[in-house]
Amino acid sequence: MAWLPRKRTEEPRNLSSLQGEMNRLFDGFFGRGETPALFGSGAFAPAVDVVETKDAILVKAEIPGIDPKALDLSVTGDLLTIRGEKKSEKEEKGKNFHRIERSFGSFSRTVEIPSYADTGKVSADYKDGVLTVTLAKKEEAKAKSIKVEVK
């Protein structure tokens, strides 16, 4: 059976209603208030920055409210994977929730790292809800300066 577009009973009449239609379209595709599944598995996927310094590659993941002991880091080839679980608070009876936006559940985030990162020299630090994974650069990848004598 061929897919036929549904006939709309009312067309957008102004910019405001057009914006509402676009929001509805994106909410239907990605899910309201969730990160697209492309970025991780589950409803929670941490935001990640990858920064290069002179001596290292830094991967910073924003994961507040997680016990650092519950994090699992692994490096396989040129991929760094961060796994963990953000646990929900204990359910309390007698509370009426009007809005819930915080995400909970297990997550997995994989980031490609440059081939010149030394995967044998990896360290991690968790402070103020930010996980920083430091991968040293291989010696041959570090910039070297050579002094040229002018005669």
N, C-alpha and C positions, 0 to 999 in steps of 0.2 A: 504494500500500500504506500502510495507516495505521500510525502509530507506536504500539507497545504497550510499556508499561513492563516492564522486566525484573523477574522475581520474585526477590526477595532470599532467599537461603537462611538468613541469620541477621540478625535485627533487633538494633539497638543495645540493650544491656541496662543501660548506666549512662551517666553524664555523660561519662566518659572516652572511651567508644566513640562516643558521639554527636559529640564534638569531632573524633575521628579521621575520622568520616564527612564532617563539614563541611569539614575540611581537604582530604580527597580530592576533594570536589566543587569547591572553589576551585582546587586545584592543577590539576585537569583543565581548568578553564575558562581560567585565566590562564597556566598553565605554571609549574612550580615555580621560585621564585627570580627570576622575570622581572617586569618592569614591564608592565602591560597595554599592548597596542598603541595604545590610545586616546591615550597620552602621547607617542608618538614612533614612528619607524619603525626597526625592528630591536630587538635584545635590550637595547641600552643607551639609556636616555633620562635625561638629567640632571634632577635636582631643581631647581626654579625657585622663587624668591621674587620677588614684585612689591611694591615699597614706594614710597609716595608721601611726599615731603618738601614743604616750603614752595615750593621752586623747581624740583623735578624729579621724574621718575618713574625709579626704579631697578629694573632687572631683574638679579637675581643668579642665576647658574647654577653649580651644583656640578659641575665637570668636571676632576677631578684626572688627572694623567698625560697630558695632551694638550698638544702643542706649540701655542702660541698662533698660530703662523703657519699652522697647519692648520685654523683656525676661519674660517668664513664667516658674516658677519652681514648681514642685509638687512632693510629696512623697506619694506613695501608697504602703503599705506593705513594701516589701524590694526593691522597685524600685524608683529611682530618675529619673524624666523626666525633661529635659531642652528643652523648645520650644522657637522659635523666628523666626525672618525674617531678612534676610540680603538684604536690598533694593539696587537695581541697581541705578547707577548715572543717572541723567537726560540726555536723548538723545539729542545730539547736531548735527544739520545738518552741512554739510561741512567737516566732519571728515571721513577719510577713515581708517577703522581699518584693521590692518595687522595680528593681533593675539589677541585673547581674551581668557585668562585662568582663570580669577577670576570668582568665582561662586556666584550666587545670588539666592535668593528665600527663602521660608520658610523651616525650619528644625525642627526635633525632634530627640533627642538623649536620650535613656533610659539606665541607668546603674544600675546593681544590687548592692545593698549595703549589708554589713554583718548584720545578725540578731541582733547583739549586739550594733548596732548604735541606739542612742536615737532619734527617729524621731520627738520627741516633742521639741528637742533643735537643731534647724537648723538655720544657718545664711549664708548669701551670701555677697560677696564683688566682685566688678568688677573694675579692674585696669589694664591699659595698654593692653587692649584687652584680658585679661584672667579673666574668671569668676571662683571664688573659693567658693565652697559650703562646709561649715564645719558642720559636724554632730557629736555631742558629743557622746562619748561612754557611755553605761549604767555603773553604778557604779560597778556592779558585774563583768564586763568585763575588768576593769582596773587592771593592774598588781599591786600586792601588795607585798611588801617585809616584811619578818618576820625575826627578828634577833634571831639567835640561840646562846644560851650561851654554851660555852664549859666548862665542869667541870673537 
